[in-house]
Amino acid sequence: MVGGSGKTPLIIALAREFERAAVVLRGYGRESRGLVEVSREGEVLVGVEESGDEALLIARSLPRGSVLVSEDRREGVEAAVERGARVIFLDDGFHHCLEKLDILIGVDPPNPFCLPSGPFRLPRFLERYSDLVVREGRDFQRVVRIENRTERMVLLTAIARPNRLDPYLPPLQNRYTFRDHHNFRGEELERIWRRERPTSFLVTEKDLVKLERFDYPYSVLRLDLLLAPHLLKVVEEYIERGFHAEEATDCPDTP
């Protein structure tokens, strides 16, 4: 899907389970180009402008892991190997020609079509070429809590499909949603704050990495994924078979 299926939380949950794990992704929305090392073994090295919001969120969520961004996924994988990674996860890497275990998240939205008519980037029949299709409720469970809950919260978020937050939201004073990866500006935040007079902005962790530079009180929707044992076993068995991260097929990669 275009976004909002849970790919990033799933990557975080899986990468937390392994020593010397690295995550490689494009770094959508960043102001930098090329290969950037976002974090190394838990130490965050750059800010959100250079990394992009999702990459920085992943980096902060992996106290033992490493994160790299690159438009060229093969370059990112090779760099991760050079830095000592033993397990590498690609965020949104199904269409890239690297030898890997392909895990897709199965979703069933009302509109099954591809862009621009629907929410899918690739035709759904391509699911048959994945190694594993996982589903929420069967292979993983979401656990959501609100940190620093206040009395009059206003939802402020820039994520794909913000309506997926609805089951976890308490009564709100109001809500403001922006396009995925939106870069918040100080003047728009000030307008909302003056209009609503809330006690805090309620934001997701992905929003927070871009908002924390602004001096407002924040309540945070913290999301964790609980992985089913059978899913983790599949990944462990694949790794134990001796997969080498630097191996790749001869087909061209696409950024």
N, C-alpha and C positions, 0 to 999 in steps of 0.2 A: 504493500500500500504506500501511498504518498507519505503518510506519517500517522502516528497515533496508535499503532498496533502493539507497541510494547517492546520494540527491538532493543532500544537502549537499556531499559531496566533488565532485560534478559541477558544482554551482554555483560552487564555489571555483575549480576548474580552468578553467572558462570565463571567469569574471570576471578571472582573472589575465592573460588574453590581451589585455585592452583597456584603453586609457587612459580615465580619468575614468569608470570603471564604478561602479555602485552596486547593492547587493543590498537588496531589500525583502522582509521576511518578518513573520510575526505576532509572533514572539518568545515561543513557547510556554514556559510555566513561569516567566515573569518575574513579579515582584511589582509592576511598574508597569502603568499603563494609558495608552491613547492613543498618540500619536506620540512616539517617542524616537529621537534621533539617537545611534546607538551609536558610530560612527566617521566621521571626515571625512578623506578622502585619506590613509588609513593611521593617523591619530591616533585611538586609542581614547579615548572620552569618558566612558564609564560602566562600572560593574561588572556582574557577572553577575546580580545581583538585579534591576537595571533592564532588562537586555537579554534575559535567558534564555541558556541554555548554547549553543545552536546559533548564535545571533546573535553572541555574543562569539567563538566559535570562528571564524566566518567573518571577523569584523573583524580578528582577529589574523593570519589567513591571507592578508589582502589588504594588502600594504604600500603600495599606491597607490590602493586602492578605498575606498568609503564604504558604510556599512551603516545602514539605518533599520528600526525595527520599528513596526508599526501594525496594529491589528485591521482597519482599513479600508485595503485595499491601494491603492485609488485615491488616498487621502490621502497614503500613503507615496510613491507614484510622483510625485505632484505636488510633494511636498517635495524629492524627489531632483532633479527637474528644476530647481526653484528654486535648488538648491545647485550647479548646474552639471554634473550627470551627463549624459553623452552616450550611455551604454549602461546599461540597467537590467535586472537579472535578478530574477525573482520565485521565491523558494523555496516550493514547494508552492502554485502559483498557477493550476493548470489550470482550476479551477472558477470563476475570477473573470473577470468580463466586461470585460477590458481587451484592446485590440487588441495582439496579441503573437504571437510564434512559440512554439507549444506543443510542448515536448519531454517525452516520457514515457520512463521507464526500463522496459523490458520484463522481466518476471520470470515464472517458471512454478512457483509453489509447489504443493505437493500439494493444498491446499484452495483452489479458485478462487472461493469465495463472499465476499460482503461482510460487514461487521460486522453482528451479533455472531457470525455463524456462521463467518466466515473473516477473512483479513487485509486485505481490500481496502476502501477507503473508498467507492469508486465502482464501478459495474458495469464489467466488462472490455470490454464492447462499445463503451464510450465511447472506447476507443483509436482508433477509426476517425475521431474528430473532432480528433485531434491532428495536428500537422504532421509530426512525426517521432517514431518509437519507436526508442530506442537500446538496445543490449544489451552487457553486459560480454563481453569477448573479441572482439567485432566492432568496436565503436565506441569503446571505451575499455578500458584495462587498469589494474588496481590494482597498486601497488607499495607494499609494507609493510616497514618496518624497525623494530627495537626500539632505542630510545635509552636509554642507561644500563642495559643488561642486567646483572642480578646473579645470584647463584648460586641463591637460594631465593626465587623470586618468587611472589606470590599475586595472582591476577587479581581486580581490583575494578572493576566496570563497571555502568553504568546506561544501556544503549542498547537500542534495539529489536533483537530477534533476535540476542542475543549469540553464538549458535552460529555465526554467520557469521565470527567471529574464529578459529574452530578451525583452519583451514588455515595460519594464520600464527603459531600459538602454539607456543613451545618447551615442554619438560616443565615442569610447574608444581607447586608444593607443594600448592596448593588453588585454588579459584575461588569467588568470591562475586558473584552477579548480582542486580541490583535492577531495578525497573520503569524504563522509559524516562523520563528527566528527573528521576529521584529526587534529592532534595536530601539530600546526605550530612550526617550528624550526627557530632559529635566522639566521642560515647560509643559509637556503633556501630563506628566505626573503631578506637577503643581496644580494644574487646572482641575484634575480629578480630586486631589486632596482638598482643595478649597471648596469644591462643589459638594463633596460628600461628608467632609469632616469625620472620617472614620477613626477608629482607635488603632487600626493597622491595615496594611495591604496583605491579603491572603494570596500567596504565590506558590508555584511549584519550585522544586529544586533547580530545574532547568532555567526558570525565570530568574531565580535568585542570583545566579552567577553574573547576570547582566545588571541587576538592580541594586546590588549591595553597595555600589559606589554612590548611590543617592541616599541622603540621610533621612530615611523614613523608618518607622517601626514595621517589621514584617512578621507575619505568621506564615509558617511553611508547611506545605503538604509533603510529608516525607513518605516515600514509596519504597517498599521492599518486596522482592519476589521470593516466595518459598518454592524451591524446586522439588519436584517429585523425585524420589530415589531412582526410578527407572530412567529418567532423563539424564541425570548426572552419570549413571552407569554407562549409558551409550557413549557419552563424551569421553569418559575415562577409558573405556575399552578402545576407542578409536586412537587416543593418544598412546596407549600402551602398545598398539600394533607397530609403533615405530615410525609414525608420520614425520617427515622432514619438512619443516616450514618453507625452506627455500625452493622446494620442488615446484615446478609449474609446467603447464602444457605449452605447446607451441602457438596456441591461438592468441591473437592480439588482445591486450587489455584495453579497457575503456574507462576513462575517468568518471 
